[in-house]
């Protein structure tokens, strides 16, 4: 593993526009933020909480950094991150603020929750409701004549958290950053909130950089809210919607268990989301308690070893349940057919679920009753569970607090159970992945008695 050390800074810095703005007291100072007080600019959250005895300790590989890139480079990070929350000094006059919200990429439980709470928090600051707009169908909605922005009021977002999807619509694919910044300038936007995954946050970072590059004096902050049903945003404990996805994924696994256990030598296969990272497959397998084999993108598996292991489970138990993440086993799937990249620039994956189904059918022939379940879109489109609903509220509030504090090019997230502001340019370097030598994966392997299959 290669190691790259960041410059000798003790805190993960976030850009600001404070030098272009005028400080003023927060409207919440009247009652000391409802008696709770404020977050200080020098409040810090430690990025790494564990001190390892040695490199041999479980999880110690890159223990004070984060694994980044295809070559598993260990990116060493500063010790601290900036704490999220309301400041007693703000840098925008709320009554003069015009803000825009946009949702990007694939669906994920919680999008409506985040939109709702950004709107609620903006109006709590005193932003007029007719000065909050929603961009339709992703970033292209900034300039697409067929998708005019909508006004977002407390009334229009009331109750949207009870529904799946996003009331604003979404889309994948690249966007014309220069045209977006031109519209930001034309519309006089002061704040842009981008709710998206790695691609959406990369676009948010590009927007912020283009604003900084522009000769014209555009005073607009760009704030991100990290969305990834795969839970693969670097540094962040978990993304909103992940808990909901794990809960719903269990339904498919339990159905596979029923199907498998009800047949002679029954074999249930469930394919879950996880392009580069196997967090949903790992956590759903652990939580459900019915999975015998879990396959994730981070760990290659040998086809012969897998077939032998599944056969031994069928001989011993009479049935078997396999959970596979969509990005697993891509080196084994027939290379013919799909290829290239999708609209977001992601490699188009071969269907590992169908491959496993057909491979297992060919191997066991009539000696196994095989059922295959792919619940992906059922999981993406549902409303949030209670934990995610609360998380979305805090993220939405945190993004607005950060914007009023003059920060830009940041995303709000949870790190070591505390809410922080992270520079977008840091979190988009690579997808977060399951640590193959870490305790979480080891717990699952131990729980299901899964041997090394590579």
N, C-alpha and C positions, 0 to 999 in steps of 0.2 A: 504494500500500500504506500503510495506516494504521499508526502505531506507538504502542504503549502501554508505558510504562516502569514496571517494578515499583518498590516502595519502595527506597530507597538501602541495600540490604543486600548484603554480599559473598558470602553463602552461602545456598543454598536450604534454609531451615529445615524441620525435621521435628518434629512435636509429640512430647511425651513424657508419661508418667505418673510420672516419677521423683519428683515432689514428693509423690506418694501412696504411694510404695513404699520399701522398706528396702534399701539397697545391701549387697552381700556379695561375697566373692571368687568368681570363676568356679571351677567344679570342675576346669577345665583348667589352673589356675595351678600345680598340683602338678608338672607336667612342662613348664611354660612352653608350653602348647598344643602338645605333642609336639615341642618344640624350635623351633617356628616363630614364637613370640611372638604379640603381640596387636595389634589395630588400635586406634589412639588416637581419642578423640572429636574431636580437632582435625585428624585426617587429612582431607584434602580432595582431591577430583578435579575438575579443570577441566572445565567444561561445554563450552567452545568452545576448540579447539586451533589454529585457523587465524587468522592476521592477514592481512587482504586489503590489497593495494596501494591499491585504490580500489573504488568502487561498480561499476566496469566489470569487475572480476575475476569469473571464472566462479564462481557460487555465492555471491557477495557479498551478494545481496539478503537482508536479515534475517540477516546473517552472525553477529551476536552475540546472536541471539534465536531464536525459533521461530515459524513461521507458524501462526496460530490462527484458526479460524472461517471461515465462508463468504465473508467479505469480505477474507480473506487479511491480517488484522491481524498485524503483527509484534510479538509479545510479547517484550520485552527481559527477559532473565533475569540473576540474579546470576552471578558468575564461577565459583562453586564449588558442588559438591554434597558431601554427607557420605559418607564411604567406608564401604562395607559390610564386615562381618566380625566376628569374635568380640572382645569386650572383656574385660579382666581383672576388671572389676567388673560384676556382674549385679544385677538388681532383683527376682528371684523366687527363692524356694527351690524347686529342681527337684522335690523329692519331694512338694511340695504343689501342683504345677501341674496344672491340668486344661485340656486344649487341644482345639480342634475344627478340622477341616479341611473345606472345602466347595469343590466345583468348579462353575462357573457357565457358562452360554452354550453355544455350539456346540462340537462336538468339535474337537480339535487334537492332533496328535502330541505326546506328552510329558506329558500330564496324569497318567498313572500314575507316571511318573518323578518328577515333582514331589511327589506325595503320598507316595511311598515315601521320598524323602529328607527330607521334613519329619518323618516318623515316625522315621526312623533318627537324625536329629540331635536330636530331642526326647529320645529314649531315651539317646543319648550323654551328654546333660546330666544324666540321672538321673531323667527324668520316668517314673513307673510306667506300664507298658504299658496297664493297665486304666483309665488316666486320659487316654487319647487317643481321641477319638471322630471318626468320619467322618459327616458330614451327607449323607443320601441325596437324590439328585435335585435338587440346587440349593438355593438359599436357602429356598425354601418347606419344605424338609425340616426346618427348625428347629421348625416347628409343625404340619406335616402328619401327622395320626395314622396315615396309611397308609404312612408311610416312616420307620420308627424308625431313629435313629442306630445305627451299628455301632461296635464296639470295634476299634481298629487296633493291632495288635501287629507286631513285626518279622516274625513268622511269617506273618501274614495278608497283608503287603505284599511278602513275598519272591517275586521273580520277576514281579511285575506290570508291571515296565518292559519286559518282552518282549512285551507285548500292547498293542494299540491301544485307543482309547477311554479311559474312566475307570471304575475299579472302584466308585466312589461313585455313579455316575450323574450326570446333569446335566439342566438345563432352562433355558429362556429365560423372560423375563418379569419383571415387577415383583414385589416382595416386601413384606410388612408389616414395616417396619423396627421399629416399636414392639414388635411381638410377638416379633421376633427378639431385641431387647435384653431383653425380659422373660424369655425363655428363657435368655439368657446369664446373667442375674442368678439365675434359679431353679436352673440347673445349676451355678452357681459357676464359670463359665469364666474363666480367666485370660488365655487367648490364643485368638484366632480367626484362622485363615489362609484367605483368600479367593483362590482361583485363578480368575481371570476376565479378560475383556477390558475395553473401556471401560465397558460396562454393569456388569460384575461389580465393577470397581474403584469405579465411582460408588456402587454399593450398599455397598461396604466403607466408603467415605467417609461415607455417610449413617449407617451403623451407628456409626462412631466419633463422629460429631457428636451422635447421639442419646444415646450413652453419656455424653458430656461435658455434655449438656443435662439429663440425669436428675438429680433431686434425690437419689435414693438413691446410695450410694457404690459404684458398680460399678467395680472395678479390673481391667478387661480391655483388653488391647492388641489392635489390629486390624492385621494385616499382609497385604499383597497380593502376589501373584505375577502379573506381567503376561502374559496369554495372548491372543494374537491371531495366527491363521494368516495374516491379511492384513498383519501386521507394522506395524500402524498406531497403536501406542501412542506418544504424544508423548515426545520426548527420547531414547527408548531406541534403542540401535543396532539391535537386532533382538530379536524375541520368540521364546521357545522354540517349536519346531515349524516355524519358517519355513524353515530349511535343509532339513529333511525334506520339506516341501511343495514346495520348488523342485526338489529331486531327483526327486520322484515326478511332478511336473508335466511334466518333460522326457520321461517315457515317453509321455505323450499327444501331445506335440509331435513326437516321433520317429515315432510311429504315423501321425500326420497327414502327415508328410513321406513315409513309405513309400506311403501311400494316394495322395497327390497325385502323386508321381513315377511311380507305376505306371499312371496313367491318362492319356488324351489330354487335355491342358489340365486337369490335375487341380488341384483347389482344396481344401485342408484347412483347416477352421476349428476352433480349440480355444478353449473358454471356460473361464477359470480364475477362482478366487476373487479378490475385490478390490472391495468395496462402495464405499468412498470412496478407496481407495489402490491404486495399480497395481504394488506392489512385486513380487508373485509373477509377474505377467505380464512385467514388465521383466526380472527376474533370470533367470527360466526361459528367456525368449527369448534373452538374452545367452549363457547357459550352453549351451543346446542347439545353437546355431549353425545352426539350420534354418529360423528364422522370417524371413519377408520383410516382414511388417507387424505392428506391435504397437500396440494401442489400449488406452488407460488412462483412468480417470475424470478425472484431473487435466487432460487436454487434449481439448477438443472437436475433432471432425473433421467436415469437410464431406462429405456423402454422394457428391456428384458427383466430388470430388477423389479420394476413396477408390476409387470404381469405375474411374476413369481410371488410377489408379496400379496397381491390381490387374490391369487389362487389359494395361498395359505390361509387367508382370512375366510374365504368361502368354505374351505375344508373344515376350519375350526368352528366358525359361527353359523355357517349356512347362508349368510348374506353379508353384503359389504356396501358402505356408502363412501363415495369419493367426492370431495369438494375441490374444484380447480378454479384458480383465477384465470381470467381471459388471456393474460400475457404469459402464462406458464407454457413451457414446452415448445416455444416457437421454433427452436432449432430442429425439432422432430417432425413438424407438420410439413406435408408436401409443399414444396416451394412453388408449384405451378398455380396459376389462378391469380389470387389477389396479390397486390404489391403496391409500392409507391407510398404516398402519404395522403392523409385526408385534408379537409379544408383548414384544419387547425395546424397542419404541419406534422401531425403524429403519424408514425408508421402504421399502415393498415395491417392489422393483425390477421393471421390465419386462425381458423376456428378450431381451437384446441378441444372444445367440448365435443364437437362432431367427430374429430379425429380420434379422441379417446373412445367414444361410443363404438365407432366402426372397428378400431383396433381390438377392443375387448370382445366384440362380437366375432371377429375373425379368429381370435385366439381361442375363446371358449366354445365357439359354435353353439350347439344346442345344450351345452352344459351350464348355461347361465341365462337368467331372465333379466334383461337389461332395460332400464328406464332412464331417460335423459331429460333433465329439466333446465331451462334457461330463463330465469326470472328477471333479467336485468332491468327492463323498462318498467316492470311492476314495482321494483324497488325505488327507482329514480323518481317516480311521479307521486308518491304519497306525502301526506302532511307529516310534520315532525312529531316525535315523541316529546314528553315533557322536558327531559334533560336538554335536548337540542333546542327546544323552544326558548328556554331560559338563556342558553348560550347565544342564540341569535340576537336576543334582546341586548345582551351585554356587548356583543361585537358591533351591532348597529350604533349603540350609544357611544362606544369607544371611538369609532370612526369619526363621528361628528365632533366629539370632544377634541380629537386630534386636529381636525380641520380648523376648528375655531382657535386652537392654540398656535396656528400658523405652520404646523408641520405639513410636509408634502412628500410625495413619493414614498409613502409608508403604507403598511398594512397592519391591521389590528389582529392580534391573535393571542392564544393561550400558550404560555411556556412555563413548564414546571408549576402548573396550577395557578399561575398569576397572569394577568392581562398586560400585554406589552405592545409597543410600537416597534416594528421591524422595517428596515429599509427594503423596499421591494427588490432592488437590485441584488440583494443577498439571497432572498428566498427563491428566486427564479433560476438559480444557477443549475439546479438539477432536482429531480424528484426525490422526495424522501422515501426510503426503502426499509423493509424489514431487515434487521440485522441477523444474518444466518447463525451467528455465534452468540446472539443475545439471549437474555433470559425469557423474553416473551415467546420466541419460537421454540426454545428449549422446553418450556412448560407444556406447550401443545404436543410436541413430539413425545414427551414423557407420558402425557395423559392418554394418548392414543396408541402408544407403543409403536411409533413409526420409525423404522430404521433409516439409515442413510440410503437414499435411492440413486445417488449420483455415481 
